[in-house]
């Protein structure tokens, strides 16, 4: 369970404000803000489509019986490609929803680009998440920062966009645009430098891909696994899915650069975009953090969803840190589960879907997430 938001109590909004949410669409503040903005606009600069769907549900609920809320979505990593500078009154970010430091630093520079003179940036974060270090960056970028509230380790800090300071930073960045936000930013992806992480390497070493396989890479990241499968399944087809729009872009670039014609990349929350399809092979290296909190929830969901889209006798591969206990969930949905690779830090697990008997009823739904 994610920690509660302090933003609802600290962010000041006028009814005609243009509000920018920085990759924090899942925060409860979004629904609260929608009640306060009557004639303004809400911009969701969001990377994660699952968070975006959550926000859309909250906004639809707020729209019932009242004037529709004006809101738009802009991909987080493409904000400066689509939006003009100095048009936003208030920008808000919760550090809890950011995958890493690069995302937080990038969000600050988007805010510096987007805010009008006099505009305000609010950031919620915990000390153990690095909010004090981020506040120092806000001081350097805006020339000011203040702490508004502290509660149970979380705090909300605020910076103001001052006209004089903006003019000074414009001398550092042409047109006032931070140098590395004037184009899509693949540095936000987990595999930005082209490095293969140890877990993925072990998975690829253990993975059996057949030439005719129709395969799915769940949570594809930068597309290393999916491209590897596509090279081997020369008479098959590979689909890669990820909830991150940055990851989808990066994987798409990798497919294009590889010249692969039997691979496609889709934005999808789990198997949502491919739920009607069936696969011979499903592979995943699932994330095990939600908002900075360690959890097996995503991996367990991927396991259950994989079982639903696999054909009879289909194979499922998962790589994870050894301390993460995915085996019980895998045993509940697969005929056989075995460890087929790994080392002292990681394990590669394989599950086999049972063959459906002639005349047997379809397997019951195994998940309700």
C-alpha positions in Angstrom: 0.0 0.0 0.0 1.4 3.4 -1.0 1.8 6.1 1.6 -0.9 8.8 1.7 -0.5 12.1 -0.1 0.2 15.4 1.7 -0.4 17.3 -1.5 -4.1 17.7 -1.0 -3.5 19.7 2.1 -0.6 21.9 0.8 -1.1 22.7 -2.9 -2.8 26.0 -3.4 -5.0 26.2 -6.5 -7.1 28.8 -8.2 -10.2 27.9 -10.1 -8.6 29.0 -13.4 -5.2 27.5 -12.9 -3.4 25.4 -15.5 -2.1 22.4 -13.4 0.7 20.1 -14.6 1.0 16.7 -12.9 4.6 15.3 -13.4 4.4 11.5 -13.8 2.2 11.2 -10.7 -1.2 10.6 -12.2 -1.9 7.8 -9.7 -1.7 10.2 -6.8 -5.0 10.8 -4.9 -4.3 14.5 -5.4 -5.4 14.3 -9.0 -9.0 13.7 -8.1 -8.9 16.3 -5.4 -7.4 18.9 -7.8 -10.2 18.2 -10.3 -12.7 19.4 -7.8 -10.9 22.7 -7.4 -10.2 23.6 -11.0 -13.4 24.9 -12.6 -12.3 26.9 -15.6 -8.7 25.9 -15.8 -7.0 22.8 -17.3 -5.3 19.7 -16.0 -2.3 18.3 -17.9 -1.1 14.8 -17.0 2.5 14.5 -18.1 2.5 10.7 -17.5 4.6 7.8 -18.6 2.7 4.9 -17.1 -0.5 3.9 -18.8 -1.8 2.0 -15.8 -1.5 5.2 -13.7 -3.1 7.2 -16.6 -6.1 4.8 -16.6 -6.4 5.2 -12.8 -6.4 8.9 -13.1 -9.0 8.8 -15.9 -11.3 6.7 -13.7 -11.0 9.2 -10.9 -11.6 12.1 -13.3 -14.7 10.4 -14.8 -16.0 9.9 -11.3 -15.5 13.6 -10.6 -17.2 14.6 -13.8 -20.5 12.9 -12.8 -23.2 15.5 -12.2 -20.9 18.5 -12.8 -19.2 20.5 -15.5 -16.7 18.3 -17.3 -13.1 18.8 -16.3 -10.7 20.0 -19.0 -7.8 17.6 -19.0 -5.2 16.2 -21.4 -2.5 13.7 -21.4 1.0 14.3 -22.7 3.7 11.6 -22.7 6.1 12.5 -19.8 9.2 12.2 -21.9 7.9 14.2 -24.8 6.4 17.2 -22.9 8.7 19.9 -24.4 8.0 18.5 -27.9 4.3 19.2 -27.7 3.8 22.0 -25.1 4.9 25.7 -25.2 7.1 27.0 -22.3 5.9 29.3 -19.5 2.2 28.3 -19.7 1.7 26.5 -16.4 0.6 28.0 -13.1 1.2 25.0 -10.8 3.3 21.8 -11.3 3.1 18.9 -8.9 5.2 15.7 -8.5 5.2 12.9 -5.9 8.6 11.2 -5.7 6.9 8.0 -4.7 5.9 7.3 -8.3 9.2 8.0 -10.0 11.3 4.9 -11.0 14.6 6.6 -10.3 16.7 9.7 -9.8 16.8 10.5 -13.6 13.1 10.8 -13.7 13.0 13.2 -10.7 15.7 15.4 -12.1 14.0 15.4 -15.5 10.7 16.4 -14.0 12.3 19.4 -12.3 13.6 20.6 -15.6 10.2 20.1 -17.2 8.8 22.2 -14.5 11.4 25.0 -15.0 10.4 24.9 -18.7 6.7 24.8 -18.2 6.0 27.3 -15.3 5.0 30.9 -15.9 6.9 33.6 -13.9 5.3 33.3 -10.4 4.3 29.7 -11.1 4.8 27.1 -8.3 6.3 23.6 -8.2 5.3 21.3 -5.3 7.2 18.1 -4.7 6.2 15.5 -2.1 8.8 13.0 -1.0 10.4 11.1 1.9 13.9 11.6 3.3 14.8 8.0 2.5 13.7 8.7 -1.1 16.1 11.6 -1.4 13.8 14.6 -1.0 16.5 16.7 0.7 18.9 16.2 -2.2 16.1 17.0 -4.6 15.3 20.2 -2.7 18.9 21.2 -3.2 18.4 20.8 -7.0 15.2 22.8 -6.8 17.2 25.6 -5.0 19.8 25.5 -7.8 17.2 25.5 -10.6 14.7 28.0 -9.3 16.8 30.0 -6.8 14.5 29.2 -3.9 12.9 26.3 -2.0 10.9 26.0 1.2 9.4 23.2 3.2 5.7 23.5 3.6 4.8 20.4 5.7 6.4 17.3 7.3 4.5 14.3 8.3 5.8 10.8 9.3 9.0 11.2 7.2 7.3 12.7 4.2 7.5 16.4 3.4 6.2 18.8 0.7 8.7 21.3 -0.6 7.9 24.2 -3.0 9.8 26.4 -5.4 8.6 29.5 -7.2 9.4 30.4 -10.8 10.9 33.9 -10.5 11.1 36.0 -13.6 14.6 37.3 -12.9 15.9 33.7 -12.1 14.2 32.4 -15.3 16.0 35.1 -17.3 19.3 34.0 -15.8 18.8 30.3 -16.5 17.8 31.2 -20.1 21.4 32.2 -20.6 22.4 28.6 -19.6 19.8 26.9 -21.8 18.8 28.4 -25.2 15.2 29.6 -25.3 15.1 28.7 -21.6 14.8 25.0 -22.5 17.0 22.6 -20.5 19.4 21.1 -22.9 18.3 17.5 -22.4 14.6 18.0 -22.5 14.3 19.4 -26.0 13.9 15.9 -27.4 12.6 12.5 -26.2 14.9 11.2 -23.4 15.8 7.6 -23.7 18.1 8.1 -20.7 15.0 7.6 -18.6 14.8 3.9 -19.6 16.3 1.3 -17.3 18.7 0.1 -20.0 19.7 3.5 -21.3 23.4 2.8 -21.8 22.8 -0.4 -23.7 23.9 -2.5 -20.8 22.3 -5.9 -20.2 21.5 -6.4 -16.6 22.6 -9.7 -14.9 19.1 -11.1 -14.5 18.2 -10.5 -18.1 21.5 -12.1 -19.3 20.8 -15.2 -17.2 17.3 -15.4 -18.6 18.5 -15.2 -22.2 21.0 -18.0 -21.5 18.3 -20.3 -20.1 15.6 -19.4 -22.6 14.5 -21.9 -25.3 13.0 -20.3 -28.3 11.6 -22.4 -31.2 11.7 -21.2 -34.7 7.9 -21.0 -35.1 7.1 -19.6 -31.6 4.5 -16.9 -31.2 6.0 -15.2 -28.2 5.2 -12.4 -25.8 7.6 -10.3 -23.7 5.7 -8.8 -20.7 7.2 -5.6 -19.3 9.7 -5.5 -22.2 11.7 -2.5 -21.0 14.2 -1.5 -23.7 13.4 -4.6 -25.8 16.5 -6.8 -25.3 14.5 -10.0 -24.5 11.9 -9.5 -27.3 14.5 -8.8 -29.9 16.5 -11.8 -28.9 13.4 -14.0 -29.3 12.5 -12.4 -32.6 16.0 -13.3 -34.0 15.4 -17.0 -33.1 11.7 -17.3 -33.9 12.4 -16.5 -37.6 9.1 -18.2 -38.7 7.2 -16.9 -35.7 6.1 -13.6 -34.3 7.1 -11.6 -31.1 5.0 -9.0 -29.3 6.5 -6.8 -26.7 4.4 -4.9 -24.2 5.1 -2.4 -21.4 3.1 0.0 -19.4 5.9 2.6 -19.7 5.7 4.9 -22.8 9.4 5.6 -22.6 10.1 1.8 -22.6 7.7 1.3 -25.6 9.5 4.0 -27.5 12.9 2.6 -26.7 11.9 -0.9 -27.6 10.4 0.3 -30.8 13.7 2.1 -31.7 15.6 -1.1 -30.9 13.3 -3.2 -33.2 13.7 -0.7 -36.0 17.4 -0.5 -35.7 17.6 -4.3 -35.6 15.7 -4.6 -38.9 13.4 -7.2 -37.4 10.2 -7.7 -39.3 8.6 -10.2 -37.0 8.4 -8.1 -33.9 6.0 -5.4 -32.7 5.8 -3.2 -29.5 2.6 -2.2 -27.8 1.8 -0.1 -24.8 -0.2 -2.3 -22.4 -1.0 -2.7 -18.8 0.1 -6.3 -18.4 -1.6 -8.4 -21.2 -4.5 -6.0 -21.6 -3.7 -5.1 -25.2 -3.2 -8.8 -26.2 -5.8 -10.5 -24.0 -7.6 -12.0 -27.0 -4.4 -13.5 -28.5 -2.6 -16.8 -27.6 1.1 -17.5 -27.3 3.5 -20.4 -27.3 6.0 -18.6 -25.2 5.7 -15.8 -22.6 8.7 -14.3 -20.9 9.2 -11.6 -18.3 11.7 -9.9 -16.1 9.1 -8.2 -13.9 9.6 -5.0 -11.8 9.4 -5.6 -8.1 8.8 -2.1 -6.8 5.7 0.0 -6.8 6.4 3.6 -5.8 9.7 2.6 -4.2 8.1 -0.1 -2.1 9.3 -3.7 -2.7 6.5 -6.0 -3.7 5.8 -9.2 -5.7 2.4 -7.9 -6.8 3.4 -7.1 -10.4 5.2 -10.3 -10.9 2.4 -12.4 -9.5 -0.1 -10.6 -11.7 2.1 -11.2 -14.8 2.2 -15.0 -13.9 -1.6 -15.2 -13.7 -2.1 -13.2 -16.9 0.5 -15.3 -18.7 -1.3 -18.4 -17.9 -4.5 -17.0 -19.5 -2.8 -16.1 -22.8 -0.6 -19.2 -23.2 -1.7 -22.0 -25.5 -1.9 -25.6 -24.2 1.7 -26.8 -23.5 2.9 -23.2 -23.7 6.0 -22.1 -21.8 6.4 -19.3 -19.3 9.8 -18.0 -18.2 10.5 -15.6 -15.3 13.7 -14.2 -13.9 13.8 -12.7 -10.4 16.0 -12.1 -7.4 16.3 -15.2 -5.3 14.6 -13.7 -2.3 11.4 -13.1 -4.2 9.0 -16.0 -3.7 7.1 -16.4 -7.0 7.1 -20.2 -6.9 3.8 -20.6 -5.0 1.9 -18.4 -7.5 3.5 -20.3 -10.4 2.6 -23.7 -9.0 -1.0 -22.5 -8.6 -1.4 -22.0 -12.4 1.1 -24.2 -14.2 1.4 -27.9 -14.5 5.1 -28.0 -13.8 7.4 -25.4 -12.4 11.2 -25.7 -12.3 14.3 -23.7 -12.0 16.2 -23.8 -15.3 19.0 -21.2 -14.7 20.4 -18.6 -12.4 23.2 -17.9 -10.0 23.6 -16.9 -6.3 21.6 -13.7 -6.9 19.0 -14.6 -9.5 16.9 -17.5 -10.5 15.2 -18.4 -13.8 11.9 -20.2 -13.4 9.9 -22.0 -16.1 6.3 -23.0 -16.0 4.5 -25.3 -18.4 0.8 -24.9 -19.1 -1.1 -28.2 -19.0 -2.4 -29.6 -22.3 -6.2 -29.2 -22.5 -8.0 -32.5 -22.8 -10.4 -33.0 -25.7 -13.9 -31.9 -24.6 -12.6 -30.4 -21.4 -14.0 -27.1 -20.2 -11.8 -24.0 -20.5 -9.7 -23.3 -17.4 -11.4 -20.9 -15.0 -10.2 -17.4 -14.6 -7.3 -17.4 -12.3 -7.0 -13.8 -11.4 -9.2 -10.9 -10.6 -6.8 -8.0 -10.7 
